[in-house]
Amino acid sequence: MTAPDNATTAHPRTRSMESWRGRKAVLASRGETTGPRVEECAAALDWWRNRATFVKAGVSEAAAEDLADQLDQQAEADTESPAAAAL
């Protein structure tokens, strides 16, 4: 039995970094190492790592979250753009 595709993805803020790590580990323990749910976890963990880097650099938490959101949106735009694939 395969898991149904979930068209909506949760924003990384909906869970803590530890929760995303745990979810990814649970998926891996059940043999799910690829797929949309694993990609969602990986993207959320990237968002949290970016946020942590900004906070460590002295940016306020609110501003760090805004910057992490902007990076996330730019990454999505780059992967959807055919011009980005040509580079």
Secondary structure as GFF3:
##gff-version 3
##sequence-region A 1 87
A	DSSP	three_ten_helix	12	14	.	.	.	ID=ss1
A	DSSP	alpha_helix	17	29	.	.	.	ID=ss2
A	DSSP	alpha_helix	36	56	.	.	.	ID=ss3
A	DSSP	alpha_helix	61	80	.	.	.	ID=ss4
A	DSSP	alpha_helix	82	86	.	.	.	ID=ss5
###
